[in-house]
Amino acid sequence: MAEQASDYHRGDMEIDEQVATYNVMMGLTKWGSLAVAALVLMLTLWFCTDSGFLGAVVGAGAFTVIGFFFLRTKKSVH
């Protein structure tokens, strides 16, 4: 049993695929959430207010542009 415990070496496993999968999922979650929020905003403005279709598209477009600038990946300072 002592030999099995010594066979484990912490940090030796390659995790490049896991890191890539994590980054893809985080990106899909981030941008997908923005798309869903913009769609909900557009449908709410279109059907629940007097702004009409054009007002809803303009409002959702402005929300999407602002959201894009807040959610984009910032360059590292280091």
Order of alpha helices (4+ residues) and beta strands (2+ residues): alpha-alpha-alpha
